[in-house]
Structures are given as C-alpha cells and as structure tokens.
C-alpha cells in the first residue's frame, strides 16, 4: 500500500536503514506549502541535506 522511499546519506551515499539515527537540514516552508504525508517521502522531496549520524559527526567536527 505504502511504498517506502530509500533515504541515503548525502556524504557517503549509504542507504539509511529503519531505526537508524539521521540528521536532516530542512527549510521550513510557508504554511500554504507545508508538506503533509509519510515522513520518508517528505524528507526525500524537501530536505536540503540528509546525513547518517556517522557522517554528520565527521562533517560537524
């Protein structure tokens, strides 16, 4: 019924698995354009950057 969108890290290109921590940079849209729906599909479409926890630690240090 629902198809899962595969989220991948923008740095290492590894697929982020269910129950894995991730860091997302997202620009909050206007109220009229607020995305609604399944989280993985919204992140895939609207996120500026998606990182796995390991890559975010490397990038942020």
MOPAC internal coordinates of N, CA, C and O (Angstrom, degrees):
PM7 1SCF
backbone

  N    0.0000 0     0.00 0     0.00 0    0    0    0
  C    1.4409 1     0.00 0     0.00 0    1    0    0
  C    1.5250 1   110.66 1     0.00 0    2    1    0
  O    1.2310 1   120.47 1   125.02 1    3    2    1
  N    1.3509 1   116.71 1   -54.98 1    3    2    1
  C    1.4604 1   120.10 1   176.41 1    5    3    2
  C    1.5154 1   108.57 1  -102.63 1    6    5    3
  O    1.2310 1   120.55 1   -49.27 1    7    6    5
  N    1.2977 1   116.56 1   130.73 1    7    6    5
  C    1.4595 1   120.36 1   176.46 1    9    7    6
  C    1.5118 1   108.15 1   -96.45 1   10    9    7
  O    1.2310 1   120.92 1   -50.06 1   11   10    9
  N    1.3147 1   115.85 1   129.94 1   11   10    9
  C    1.4522 1   122.23 1  -178.41 1   13   11   10
  C    1.5246 1   109.36 1   -81.08 1   14   13   11
  O    1.2310 1   120.71 1   -46.31 1   15   14   13
  N    1.3292 1   116.24 1   133.69 1   15   14   13
  C    1.4630 1   121.32 1   173.88 1   17   15   14
  C    1.5214 1   107.62 1   -89.12 1   18   17   15
  O    1.2310 1   120.33 1   -46.88 1   19   18   17
  N    1.3072 1   116.97 1   133.12 1   19   18   17
  C    1.4578 1   120.69 1   178.87 1   21   19   18
  C    1.5200 1   109.59 1   -81.40 1   22   21   19
  O    1.2310 1   121.22 1   -60.95 1   23   22   21
  N    1.3225 1   115.27 1   119.05 1   23   22   21
  C    1.4538 1   120.89 1   176.25 1   25   23   22
  C    1.5115 1   107.88 1   -91.53 1   26   25   23
  O    1.2310 1   120.37 1   -44.95 1   27   26   25
  N    1.3144 1   116.90 1   135.05 1   27   26   25
  C    1.4636 1   119.69 1   177.14 1   29   27   26
  C    1.5121 1   109.76 1  -128.39 1   30   29   27
  O    1.2310 1   121.46 1   -29.66 1   31   30   29
  N    1.3092 1   114.82 1   150.34 1   31   30   29
  C    1.4551 1   122.10 1   179.49 1   33   31   30
  C    1.5258 1   109.16 1   -66.65 1   34   33   31
  O    1.2310 1   120.34 1   -46.87 1   35   34   33
  N    1.3180 1   116.96 1   133.13 1   35   34   33
  C    1.4634 1   120.98 1   179.48 1   37   35   34
  C    1.5275 1   112.33 1   -69.88 1   38   37   35
  O    1.2310 1   120.17 1   160.98 1   39   38   37
  N    1.3146 1   117.27 1   -19.02 1   39   38   37
  C    1.4612 1   120.59 1  -178.42 1   41   39   38
  C    1.5343 1   111.79 1   -90.84 1   42   41   39
  O    1.2310 1   120.15 1   122.24 1   43   42   41
  N    1.3316 1   117.32 1   -57.76 1   43   42   41
  C    1.4757 1   120.38 1  -174.64 1   45   43   42
  C    1.5244 1   113.33 1   -98.30 1   46   45   43
  O    1.2310 1   119.69 1   173.30 1   47   46   45
  N    1.3216 1   118.20 1    -6.70 1   47   46   45
  C    1.4714 1   124.33 1   177.91 1   49   47   46
  C    1.5241 1   113.58 1    65.81 1   50   49   47
  O    1.2310 1   120.49 1  -165.20 1   51   50   49
  N    1.3348 1   116.68 1    14.80 1   51   50   49
  C    1.4618 1   120.54 1   178.40 1   53   51   50
  C    1.5295 1   109.12 1   -80.97 1   54   53   51
  O    1.2310 1   120.34 1   -39.51 1   55   54   53
  N    1.3396 1   116.96 1   140.49 1   55   54   53
  C    1.4584 1   120.95 1   178.87 1   57   55   54
  C    1.5259 1   109.83 1   -69.31 1   58   57   55
  O    1.2310 1   120.63 1   -47.47 1   59   58   57
  N    1.3145 1   116.40 1   132.53 1   59   58   57
  C    1.4581 1   122.15 1   178.60 1   61   59   58
  C    1.5225 1   107.90 1   -84.48 1   62   61   59
  O    1.2310 1   120.90 1   -54.75 1   63   62   61
  N    1.3094 1   115.88 1   125.25 1   63   62   61
  C    1.4634 1   122.54 1  -174.54 1   65   63   62
  C    1.5347 1   111.22 1   -88.44 1   66   65   63
  O    1.2310 1   120.30 1   -21.35 1   67   66   65
  N    1.3403 1   117.03 1   158.65 1   67   66   65
  C    1.4731 1   119.75 1   175.10 1   69   67   66
  C    1.5326 1   110.76 1   -57.29 1   70   69   67
  O    1.2310 1   120.47 1   -35.51 1   71   70   69
  N    1.3102 1   116.70 1   144.49 1   71   70   69
  C    1.4727 1   125.52 1  -179.23 1   73   71   70
  C    1.5261 1   113.23 1    69.65 1   74   73   71
  O    1.2310 1   119.49 1  -170.73 1   75   74   73
  N    1.3106 1   118.58 1     9.27 1   75   74   73
  C    1.4648 1   122.41 1   176.54 1   77   75   74
  C    1.5319 1   108.32 1   -93.49 1   78   77   75
  O    1.2310 1   120.74 1   -39.64 1   79   78   77
  N    1.3236 1   116.18 1   140.36 1   79   78   77
  C    1.4643 1   119.85 1   178.50 1   81   79   78
  C    1.5233 1   109.89 1   -74.00 1   82   81   79
  O    1.2310 1   120.93 1   -35.37 1   83   82   81
  N    1.3321 1   115.83 1   144.63 1   83   82   81
  C    1.4527 1   121.11 1   178.09 1   85   83   82
  C    1.5115 1   109.23 1  -143.51 1   86   85   83
  O    1.2310 1   120.97 1   -18.35 1   87   86   85
  N    1.3275 1   115.75 1   161.65 1   87   86   85
  C    1.4655 1   122.57 1   178.21 1   89   87   86
  C    1.5210 1   106.52 1  -120.77 1   90   89   87
  O    1.2310 1   121.15 1   -50.20 1   91   90   89
  N    1.3391 1   115.41 1   129.80 1   91   90   89
  C    1.4608 1   120.73 1  -176.88 1   93   91   90
  C    1.5202 1   109.20 1  -125.77 1   94   93   91
  O    1.2310 1   120.47 1   -46.19 1   95   94   93
  N    1.3186 1   116.70 1   133.81 1   95   94   93
  C    1.4640 1   122.40 1   171.62 1   97   95   94
  C    1.5227 1   105.68 1  -104.33 1   98   97   95
  O    1.2310 1   121.43 1   -59.64 1   99   98   97
  N    1.3229 1   114.87 1   120.36 1   99   98   97
  C    1.4575 1   121.08 1  -174.29 1  101   99   98
  C    1.5196 1   108.71 1  -136.47 1  102  101   99
  O    1.2310 1   120.16 1   -47.60 1  103  102  101
  N    1.3170 1   117.29 1   132.40 1  103  102  101
  C    1.4554 1   121.88 1   175.81 1  105  103  102
  C    1.5209 1   107.48 1   -87.67 1  106  105  103
  O    1.2310 1   120.55 1   -56.03 1  107  106  105
  N    1.3165 1   116.55 1   123.97 1  107  106  105
  C    1.4542 1   121.18 1  -178.45 1  109  107  106
  C    1.5260 1   109.51 1   -68.84 1  110  109  107
  O    1.2310 1   120.04 1   -59.75 1  111  110  109
  N    1.3293 1   117.52 1   120.25 1  111  110  109
  C    1.4717 1   119.91 1  -178.66 1  113  111  110
  C    1.5231 1   111.43 1   -79.17 1  114  113  111
  O    1.2310 1   121.36 1    -8.25 1  115  114  113
  N    1.3183 1   115.01 1   171.75 1  115  114  113
  C    1.4548 1   120.85 1   175.34 1  117  115  114
  C    1.5283 1   108.86 1   -64.62 1  118  117  115
  O    1.2310 1   120.85 1   -20.34 1  119  118  117
  N    1.3208 1   115.97 1   159.66 1  119  118  117
  C    1.4613 1   120.77 1  -178.66 1  121  119  118
  C    1.5282 1   111.90 1   -57.06 1  122  121  119
  O    1.2310 1   120.26 1   141.21 1  123  122  121
  N    1.3052 1   117.12 1   -38.79 1  123  122  121
  C    1.4733 1   120.94 1  -179.03 1  125  123  122
  C    1.5236 1   112.04 1   -65.28 1  126  125  123
  O    1.2310 1   119.98 1   151.18 1  127  126  125
  N    1.3179 1   117.64 1   -28.82 1  127  126  125
  C    1.4713 1   121.95 1  -176.04 1  129  127  126
  C    1.5248 1   112.27 1  -106.80 1  130  129  127
  O    1.2310 1   120.14 1  -162.74 1  131  130  129
  N    1.3346 1   117.34 1    17.26 1  131  130  129
  C    1.4624 1   121.63 1  -178.07 1  133  131  130
  C    1.5261 1   109.92 1   -63.06 1  134  133  131
  O    1.2310 1   120.01 1   -56.90 1  135  134  133
  N    1.3392 1   117.58 1   123.10 1  135  134  133
  C    1.4700 1   119.70 1  -179.48 1  137  135  134
  C    1.5248 1   111.16 1   -71.92 1  138  137  135
  O    1.2310 1   121.01 1   -38.06 1  139  138  137
  N    1.3163 1   115.68 1   141.94 1  139  138  137
  C    1.4504 1   122.88 1   178.08 1  141  139  138
  C    1.5175 1   107.12 1  -132.68 1  142  141  139
  O    1.2310 1   120.71 1   -44.10 1  143  142  141
  N    1.3294 1   116.25 1   135.90 1  143  142  141
  C    1.4569 1   118.85 1   177.16 1  145  143  142
  C    1.5098 1   112.26 1   148.23 1  146  145  143
  O    1.2310 1   121.29 1    20.88 1  147  146  145
  N    1.3011 1   115.14 1  -159.12 1  147  146  145
  C    1.4593 1   122.50 1  -178.93 1  149  147  146
  C    1.5332 1   108.24 1   -72.48 1  150  149  147
  O    1.2310 1   120.62 1   -47.53 1  151  150  149
  N    1.3428 1   116.42 1   132.47 1  151  150  149
  C    1.4666 1   121.74 1  -170.98 1  153  151  150
  C    1.5291 1   113.42 1   -56.96 1  154  153  151
  O    1.2310 1   119.27 1   134.26 1  155  154  153
  N    1.3329 1   119.01 1   -45.74 1  155  154  153
  C    1.4629 1   119.26 1  -176.73 1  157  155  154
  C    1.5277 1   112.01 1   -63.03 1  158  157  155
  O    1.2310 1   119.97 1   144.02 1  159  158  157
  N    1.3206 1   117.66 1   -35.98 1  159  158  157
  C    1.4657 1   120.54 1   178.22 1  161  159  158
  C    1.5319 1   111.07 1   -69.65 1  162  161  159
  O    1.2310 1   120.72 1   140.54 1  163  162  161
  N    1.3294 1   116.22 1   -39.46 1  163  162  161
  C    1.4636 1   120.50 1   178.55 1  165  163  162
  C    1.5257 1   110.48 1   -64.69 1  166  165  163
  O    1.2310 1   120.45 1   134.69 1  167  166  165
  N    1.3313 1   116.74 1   -45.31 1  167  166  165
  C    1.4643 1   119.85 1   179.84 1  169  167  166
  C    1.5216 1   111.02 1   -63.86 1  170  169  167
  O    1.2310 1   120.14 1   137.27 1  171  170  169
  N    1.3106 1   117.33 1   -42.73 1  171  170  169
  C    1.4696 1   121.12 1  -179.70 1  173  171  170
  C    1.5323 1   110.69 1   -59.57 1  174  173  171
  O    1.2310 1   120.64 1   141.95 1  175  174  173
  N    1.3192 1   116.38 1   -38.05 1  175  174  173
  C    1.4624 1   121.03 1  -176.08 1  177  175  174
  C    1.5333 1   113.50 1   -84.79 1  178  177  175
  O    1.2310 1   119.64 1   142.80 1  179  178  177
  N    1.3474 1   118.30 1   -37.20 1  179  178  177
  C    1.4620 1   120.45 1  -169.20 1  181  179  178
  C    1.5279 1   115.80 1  -111.64 1  182  181  179
  O    1.2310 1   119.15 1   165.94 1  183  182  181
  N    1.3180 1   119.24 1   -14.06 1  183  182  181
  C    1.4675 1   120.53 1  -175.90 1  185  183  182
  C    1.5272 1   111.01 1   -71.15 1  186  185  183
  O    1.2310 1   121.13 1   -40.05 1  187  186  185
  N    1.3174 1   115.44 1   139.95 1  187  186  185
  C    1.4634 1   120.76 1   175.63 1  189  187  186
  C    1.5275 1   110.01 1   -75.99 1  190  189  187
  O    1.2310 1   120.75 1   138.51 1  191  190  189
  N    1.3273 1   116.17 1   -41.49 1  191  190  189
  C    1.4688 1   122.18 1  -179.68 1  193  191  190
  C    1.5267 1   108.66 1  -147.38 1  194  193  191
  O    1.2310 1   120.93 1   -36.65 1  195  194  193
  N    1.3259 1   115.82 1   143.35 1  195  194  193
  C    1.4616 1   122.10 1   174.79 1  197  195  194
  C    1.5241 1   106.75 1  -130.52 1  198  197  195
  O    1.2310 1   120.59 1   -53.97 1  199  198  197
  N    1.3384 1   116.48 1   126.03 1  199  198  197
  C    1.4636 1   121.16 1  -179.74 1  201  199  198
  C    1.5204 1   110.27 1  -127.43 1  202  201  199
  O    1.2310 1   120.66 1   -35.66 1  203  202  201
  N    1.3249 1   116.35 1   144.34 1  203  202  201
  C    1.4596 1   119.67 1   168.55 1  205  203  202
  C    1.5315 1   106.56 1   -73.13 1  206  205  203
  O    1.2310 1   120.42 1   -17.86 1  207  206  205
  N    1.3021 1   116.80 1   162.14 1  207  206  205
  C    1.4639 1   121.29 1  -175.54 1  209  207  206
  C    1.5315 1   111.41 1   -60.58 1  210  209  207
  O    1.2310 1   120.29 1   140.97 1  211  210  209
  N    1.3286 1   117.05 1   -39.03 1  211  210  209
  C    1.4632 1   121.78 1  -178.20 1  213  211  210
  C    1.5297 1   110.96 1   -64.18 1  214  213  211
  O    1.2310 1   120.11 1   132.99 1  215  214  213
  N    1.3319 1   117.40 1   -47.01 1  215  214  213
  C    1.4670 1   120.24 1  -179.17 1  217  215  214
  C    1.5244 1   111.66 1   -68.01 1  218  217  215
  O    1.2310 1   120.09 1   144.79 1  219  218  217
  N    1.3197 1   117.43 1   -35.21 1  219  218  217
  C    1.4660 1   119.72 1   179.59 1  221  219  218
  C    1.5264 1   110.17 1   -65.03 1  222  221  219
  O    1.2310 1   120.15 1   141.38 1  223  222  221
  N    1.3309 1   117.32 1   -38.62 1  223  222  221
  C    1.4637 1   119.39 1   177.28 1  225  223  222
  C    1.5192 1   111.28 1   -62.67 1  226  225  223
  O    1.2310 1   120.14 1   140.55 1  227  226  225
  N    1.3223 1   117.33 1   -39.45 1  227  226  225
  C    1.4632 1   121.83 1   179.56 1  229  227  226
  C    1.5379 1   110.17 1   -67.75 1  230  229  227
  O    1.2310 1   120.48 1   135.07 1  231  230  229
  N    1.3210 1   116.69 1   -44.93 1  231  230  229
  C    1.4676 1   121.54 1  -177.18 1  233  231  230
  C    1.5231 1   111.37 1   -68.49 1  234  233  231
  O    1.2310 1   120.22 1   139.87 1  235  234  233
  N    1.3207 1   117.19 1   -40.13 1  235  234  233
  C    1.4547 1   120.40 1  -174.36 1  237  235  234
  C    1.5330 1   114.10 1   -79.71 1  238  237  235
  O    1.2310 1   119.82 1   168.81 1  239  238  237
  N    1.3221 1   117.96 1   -11.19 1  239  238  237
  C    1.4772 1   118.80 1   179.64 1  241  239  238
  C    1.5093 1   112.68 1   -92.59 1  242  241  239
  O    1.2310 1   120.10 1   180.00 1  243  242  241

